[in-house]
């Protein structure tokens, strides 16, 4: 007879999840353990599909199950099944984790870019340098031919006064005078204070 009762029992019978939730809401840890056994696998499955990282999936699944324990009283049977409620929590928590990880990666990437950004604006520096070069060229055009040649040879080619004098076939004193006069005119044209 005892065998008939054993055979008549259905060990695979699912527990009544709404009743379990009511017990969990009252703080029944045994009811939660039973609920945990039923929902933990599906929760981990949905979390893994969204998060796609094994370690993080287990962490998120654990967070979901803790949330189920803490918020069991919020479950409303008229809004859907217990399994749907739990899996909705799992999906929401998983999406939150993915967004958090992506936002963190984006912040780190922006921080890395800021670390590589020079302390000055290269484009501004280049534009200013180009404008200065153009202003110098314009001012060089205001010099006499001899002054322009002397300044160009001495300051752009790096020749000494003596080398400039030899190259232009002029006395050294004349080259020095032309250079001095040319530099004064350049300074005035560029608006540089003396």
C-alpha positions in Angstrom: 0.0 0.0 0.0 2.8 2.3 0.8 4.2 1.8 -2.7 0.8 2.9 -4.2 1.0 6.2 -2.3 4.6 6.6 -3.4 3.6 5.8 -7.0 0.6 8.1 -6.8 2.8 11.0 -5.8 4.0 13.2 -8.6 7.5 14.4 -7.6 7.7 16.6 -10.7 4.5 18.5 -9.8 5.2 22.2 -9.9 4.6 24.2 -6.7 2.0 26.8 -6.8 4.1 29.9 -7.5 1.5 32.6 -6.5 1.1 30.8 -3.1 4.9 30.6 -2.8 5.2 34.4 -3.5 2.6 35.2 -0.8 4.7 33.1 1.6 7.9 34.8 0.5 6.3 38.2 0.9 5.6 37.2 4.6 9.3 36.4 5.0 9.2 32.6 4.7 12.7 31.5 3.8 11.6 27.9 3.0 9.1 29.2 0.5 11.9 31.4 -1.0 14.2 28.4 -1.3 11.5 26.5 -3.2 10.8 29.5 -5.4 14.5 29.9 -5.9 14.9 26.4 -7.2 12.1 26.9 -9.7 13.1 30.4 -11.1 16.9 30.4 -10.8 17.6 28.5 -14.0 15.3 30.6 -16.2 16.6 33.8 -14.6 20.2 32.9 -15.3 19.2 31.9 -18.9 17.6 35.3 -19.7 20.4 37.2 -18.0 23.0 35.3 -20.0 21.2 36.1 -23.3 21.3 39.8 -22.5 24.6 40.3 -20.6 26.7 37.7 -22.6 29.4 37.5 -19.9 29.4 34.4 -17.7 30.7 36.1 -14.5 28.5 39.2 -14.8 25.5 37.0 -15.7 25.8 35.1 -12.4 26.2 38.3 -10.5 23.1 39.9 -12.2 21.1 36.7 -11.6 22.0 36.8 -7.9 20.9 40.4 -7.7 17.6 39.6 -9.4 16.9 36.8 -6.9 17.8 39.1 -4.0 15.4 41.6 -5.4 12.7 39.0 -5.7 13.1 38.2 -2.0 13.1 41.9 -1.0 10.2 43.0 -3.3 7.9 39.9 -3.2 5.1 41.9 -1.7 5.0 44.0 -4.8 3.9 41.1 -7.0 0.4 41.4 -8.2 -1.2 38.1 -9.6 -3.7 40.1 -11.7 -0.9 41.6 -13.7 0.7 38.3 -14.8 2.3 35.1 -13.7 5.1 34.9 -11.1 7.5 33.6 -13.7 6.8 36.5 -16.0 7.2 39.0 -13.1 10.6 37.4 -12.1 11.8 37.2 -15.7 10.8 40.8 -16.3 12.9 41.8 -13.3 15.8 39.7 -14.7 15.5 41.3 -18.1 15.3 44.9 -16.7 18.3 44.3 -14.5 20.3 42.7 -17.3 19.6 45.7 -19.6 20.6 48.0 -16.8 23.9 46.2 -16.4 24.7 46.3 -20.2 23.9 50.0 -20.3 26.0 50.6 -17.2 29.0 48.7 -18.7 28.6 50.5 -22.0 28.4 53.9 -20.3 31.5 53.1 -18.2 33.4 52.0 -21.3 32.4 55.3 -23.0 33.5 57.3 -20.0 36.8 55.5 -20.0 37.3 56.1 -23.7 36.5 59.8 -23.3 38.9 60.0 -20.4 41.6 58.3 -22.5 41.0 60.8 -25.3 41.3 63.7 -22.9 44.6 62.3 -21.6 45.9 62.2 -25.2 44.6 65.7 -26.0 47.4 68.2 -26.0 47.3 71.0 -23.5 46.9 73.5 -26.3 44.8 73.6 -29.4 46.9 72.5 -32.3 44.6 73.9 -34.9 44.6 77.3 -33.3 48.4 77.2 -33.0 48.7 76.3 -36.7 46.3 79.0 -37.8 48.1 81.6 -35.7 51.5 80.5 -37.0 50.2 80.7 -40.6 48.8 84.2 -40.0 52.1 85.3 -38.4 54.0 83.9 -41.4 51.8 85.7 -43.8 52.2 89.0 -41.9 56.0 88.6 -41.9 55.9 87.9 -45.7 53.7 91.0 -46.2 56.1 93.1 -44.1 59.1 91.7 -46.0 57.6 93.1 -49.2 57.7 96.6 -47.7 61.6 96.4 -47.4 64.0 97.5 -50.1 65.4 94.8 -52.3 68.8 95.0 -50.5 67.2 94.9 -47.1 65.0 92.0 -48.0 67.9 90.0 -49.4 70.1 90.8 -46.3 67.3 89.8 -43.8 66.4 86.6 -45.8 70.1 85.4 -46.1 70.9 86.2 -42.4 67.7 85.1 -40.7 66.1 82.5 -43.0 69.3 80.9 -44.3 71.4 81.4 -41.2 74.3 83.1 -42.9 76.7 85.4 -40.9 77.0 89.1 -41.8 80.3 88.4 -43.5 78.8 85.5 -45.6 75.9 87.8 -46.6 78.4 90.5 -47.6 80.4 88.1 -49.7 77.4 86.6 -51.3 75.9 90.0 -52.2 79.4 91.5 -53.1 78.9 94.4 -50.6 81.0 95.8 -47.9 80.3 94.3 -44.4 79.3 97.7 -43.0 76.7 98.2 -45.7 75.2 94.8 -45.0 75.0 95.5 -41.3 73.3 98.8 -41.9 70.8 97.3 -44.3 70.1 94.5 -41.9 69.6 96.9 -39.0 67.3 99.2 -41.1 65.4 96.2 -42.5 64.8 94.8 -39.0 63.6 98.2 -37.7 61.1 98.4 -40.5 60.0 94.8 -39.9 59.5 95.5 -36.2 57.4 98.6 -37.0 55.4 96.8 -39.6 54.7 93.8 -37.3 53.8 96.1 -34.4 56.5 94.7 -32.1 57.4 97.0 -29.2 61.1 98.0 -29.1 
